[in-house]
Every structure is written in C-alpha cells, then in structure tokens.
C-alpha cells in the first residue's frame, strides 16, 4: 500500500515537498496528491508575475519528473 500525501500551497511554494521526498521522509514511492485549487493558486501567482508563482511551477515540474521516473505517484484532483 502506498502512502498518500495531499499538498497545500505552502509545501509547494517553499519547496518542502521536494525536500521531504528527497530525504525519504514520506516513504518509498509516496503518492502525492495536488488539489486543483493548489494548481490554480500557483497559476494565479505566476500570471501576476510573482516570483513565488514561478518557483511553484518549477516545483510542479520537478514533481512531474519524479513521477515520470516512477519515484513518486503524482495525482491532481478537484
């Protein structure tokens, strides 16, 4: 059984989710759930040219790369 974790904007914007995955704090191959509202907030901050929005996009990109490498399971939900 895979451990499931739901991200809020804070762990995306400060990059903590990547640190937790890298350190193995979330177990082996955790399932990372990202609510649509979190993605929308990241998009909004990026659209108004806030640096934190661009950083959040980079974190999402890294999560996608980890998912493609099968190091995590990444899901987006409403």
GROMACS elastic network, one bead per residue, 0.5 to 0.9 nm:
[ bonds ]
;  ai    aj funct       b0    kb
    2    27     6  0.85643   500
    2    28     6  0.81040   500
    2    29     6  0.70097   500
    2    30     6  0.58254   500
    2    31     6  0.62839   500
    2    73     6  0.88750   500
    3    26     6  0.73661   500
    3    27     6  0.71355   500
    3    28     6  0.83294   500
    3    29     6  0.79101   500
    3    30     6  0.51104   500
    3    31     6  0.58962   500
    3    32     6  0.84983   500
    4    26     6  0.86585   500
    4    30     6  0.60321   500
    4    32     6  0.59703   500
    4    33     6  0.70891   500
    4    73     6  0.89473   500
    5    26     6  0.81312   500
    5    30     6  0.73737   500
    5    31     6  0.62020   500
    5    32     6  0.50527   500
    5    33     6  0.58782   500
    5    34     6  0.86232   500
    6    31     6  0.85619   500
    6    32     6  0.60428   500
    6    34     6  0.59533   500
    6    35     6  0.74716   500
    7    10     6  0.79778   500
    7    11     6  0.63554   500
    7    12     6  0.71140   500
    7    17     6  0.77090   500
    7    32     6  0.71010   500
    7    33     6  0.61546   500
    7    34     6  0.53658   500
    7    35     6  0.72741   500
    7    38     6  0.78064   500
    8    11     6  0.59571   500
    8    12     6  0.68477   500
    8    13     6  0.89512   500
    8    34     6  0.73664   500
    8    35     6  0.76962   500
    8    37     6  0.88721   500
    8    38     6  0.62026   500
    9    12     6  0.51655   500
    9    13     6  0.59290   500
    9    14     6  0.85024   500
    9    37     6  0.88377   500
    9    38     6  0.55273   500
    9    39     6  0.82597   500
    9    41     6  0.74630   500
    9    42     6  0.76494   500
    9    56     6  0.84441   500
   10    13     6  0.51361   500
   10    14     6  0.60133   500
   10    15     6  0.81492   500
   10    16     6  0.80926   500
   11    14     6  0.54804   500
   11    15     6  0.57341   500
   11    17     6  0.53294   500
   11    18     6  0.84668   500
   12    15     6  0.51133   500
   12    16     6  0.66599   500
   12    17     6  0.62937   500
   12    18     6  0.82350   500
   12    38     6  0.85938   500
   12    42     6  0.86814   500
   12    55     6  0.84405   500
   12    56     6  0.56948   500
   12    57     6  0.86901   500
   12    59     6  0.63650   500
   12    60     6  0.76029   500
   13    16     6  0.79629   500
   13    42     6  0.82251   500
   13    52     6  0.62216   500
   13    53     6  0.74917   500
   13    55     6  0.66542   500
   13    56     6  0.50878   500
   13    57     6  0.88636   500
   13    59     6  0.78101   500
   14    17     6  0.81193   500
   14    52     6  0.84695   500
   14    55     6  0.84091   500
   14    56     6  0.80393   500
   15    18     6  0.56084   500
   15    19     6  0.67554   500
   15    55     6  0.83052   500
   15    56     6  0.77522   500
   15    59     6  0.65088   500
   16    19     6  0.50363   500
   16    20     6  0.61500   500
   16    21     6  0.86132   500
   17    20     6  0.51481   500
   17    21     6  0.62323   500
   17    22     6  0.85861   500
   17    59     6  0.84813   500
   17    63     6  0.89105   500
   18    21     6  0.51334   500
   18    22     6  0.60098   500
   18    23     6  0.84986   500
   18    59     6  0.74208   500
   18    62     6  0.80687   500
   18    63     6  0.75937   500
   19    22     6  0.50723   500
   19    23     6  0.59974   500
   19    24     6  0.84696   500
   19    25     6  0.85026   500
   20    23     6  0.52522   500
   20    24     6  0.61595   500
   20    25     6  0.51355   500
   20    26     6  0.62219   500
   21    24     6  0.51565   500
   21    25     6  0.62010   500
   21    26     6  0.59027   500
   21    27     6  0.77614   500
   21    28     6  0.85975   500
   21    29     6  0.86897   500
   21    30     6  0.79912   500
   21    71     6  0.88822   500
   21    72     6  0.83033   500
   22    25     6  0.77411   500
   22    26     6  0.88762   500
   23    26     6  0.80896   500
   24    27     6  0.53358   500
   24    28     6  0.67385   500
   25    28     6  0.86415   500
   26    29     6  0.81064   500
   26    30     6  0.60778   500
   27    30     6  0.59566   500
   28    71     6  0.77124   500
   28    72     6  0.79160   500
   29    70     6  0.73613   500
   29    71     6  0.51817   500
   29    73     6  0.66527   500
   30    71     6  0.78085   500
   30    72     6  0.52158   500
   30    73     6  0.62016   500
   30    74     6  0.84959   500
   31    72     6  0.58567   500
   31    74     6  0.58453   500
   31    75     6  0.74200   500
   32    63     6  0.86721   500
   32    72     6  0.69594   500
   32    73     6  0.58927   500
   32    75     6  0.61594   500
   32    76     6  0.85095   500
   33    73     6  0.82669   500
   33    74     6  0.59730   500
   33    76     6  0.57306   500
   33    77     6  0.71258   500
   34    37     6  0.83191   500
   34    38     6  0.65919   500
   34    39     6  0.72677   500
   34    74     6  0.75517   500
   34    75     6  0.60377   500
   34    77     6  0.63799   500
   34    78     6  0.87557   500
   35    38     6  0.53870   500
   35    39     6  0.67785   500
   35    40     6  0.88289   500
   35    75     6  0.83075   500
   35    76     6  0.55339   500
   35    78     6  0.56403   500
   36    39     6  0.50724   500
   36    40     6  0.60747   500
   36    41     6  0.86130   500
   36    76     6  0.62753   500
   36    77     6  0.56469   500
   36    78     6  0.50551   500
   37    41     6  0.61626   500
   37    42     6  0.86732   500
   37    77     6  0.88218   500
   37    78     6  0.73045   500
   38    41     6  0.51180   500
   38    42     6  0.63274   500
   38    43     6  0.86366   500
   39    42     6  0.51209   500
   39    43     6  0.61586   500
   39    44     6  0.85875   500
   39    56     6  0.88959   500
   39    57     6  0.87370   500
   39    60     6  0.86774   500
   39    76     6  0.85175   500
   40    43     6  0.50056   500
   40    44     6  0.60531   500
   40    45     6  0.86429   500
   41    44     6  0.50010   500
   41    45     6  0.61935   500
   41    46     6  0.85339   500
   41    53     6  0.81625   500
   42    45     6  0.52497   500
   42    46     6  0.61811   500
   42    47     6  0.85890   500
   42    52     6  0.81045   500
   42    53     6  0.51431   500
   42    54     6  0.78701   500
   42    55     6  0.88878   500
   42    56     6  0.59942   500
   42    57     6  0.67753   500
   43    46     6  0.50725   500
   43    47     6  0.60318   500
   43    48     6  0.87269   500
   43    53     6  0.66977   500
   43    54     6  0.86003   500
   43    56     6  0.86551   500
   43    57     6  0.78199   500
   44    47     6  0.50375   500
   44    48     6  0.63783   500
   44    49     6  0.86835   500
   44    50     6  0.88592   500
   44    53     6  0.74308   500
   45    48     6  0.53596   500
   45    49     6  0.64105   500
   45    50     6  0.53582   500
   45    51     6  0.78738   500
   45    52     6  0.69255   500
   45    54     6  0.77841   500
   45    56     6  0.88309   500
   46    50     6  0.55802   500
   46    51     6  0.72016   500
   46    52     6  0.74480   500
   46    54     6  0.55282   500
   46    55     6  0.87430   500
   46    56     6  0.83765   500
   46    57     6  0.79440   500
   47    50     6  0.75728   500
   47    53     6  0.78549   500
   48    53     6  0.84208   500
   49    52     6  0.86042   500
   49    53     6  0.72324   500
   49    54     6  0.78557   500
   50    53     6  0.54128   500
   50    54     6  0.70154   500
   51    54     6  0.52960   500
   51    55     6  0.63340   500
   51    56     6  0.86651   500
   52    56     6  0.60596   500
   52    57     6  0.86205   500
   53    57     6  0.62670   500
   53    58     6  0.87184   500
   54    57     6  0.50338   500
   54    58     6  0.63545   500
   54    59     6  0.87530   500
   55    58     6  0.50802   500
   55    59     6  0.63506   500
   55    60     6  0.87758   500
   56    59     6  0.50213   500
   56    60     6  0.62753   500
   56    61     6  0.85861   500
   57    60     6  0.50576   500
   57    61     6  0.61389   500
   57    62     6  0.86453   500
   58    62     6  0.61837   500
   58    63     6  0.85848   500
   59    62     6  0.50662   500
   59    63     6  0.61862   500
   59    64     6  0.86236   500
   60    64     6  0.61838   500
   60    65     6  0.86675   500
   61    64     6  0.50424   500
   61    65     6  0.63034   500
   61    66     6  0.87223   500
   62    66     6  0.62005   500
   62    67     6  0.85139   500
   63    66     6  0.50442   500
   63    67     6  0.61115   500
   63    68     6  0.86248   500
   63    72     6  0.78984   500
   63    73     6  0.89812   500
   63    74     6  0.71823   500
   64    68     6  0.61599   500
   64    69     6  0.86022   500
   64    72     6  0.88662   500
   64    74     6  0.70841   500
   65    68     6  0.50337   500
   65    69     6  0.61968   500
   65    70     6  0.85710   500
   65    71     6  0.88373   500
   66    69     6  0.50287   500
   66    70     6  0.61986   500
   66    71     6  0.52888   500
   66    72     6  0.58845   500
   66    73     6  0.81743   500
   66    74     6  0.84816   500
   67    71     6  0.58382   500
   67    73     6  0.54327   500
   67    74     6  0.58365   500
   68    71     6  0.76746   500
   68    72     6  0.82328   500
   68    73     6  0.86195   500
   69    72     6  0.78072   500
   70    73     6  0.67704   500
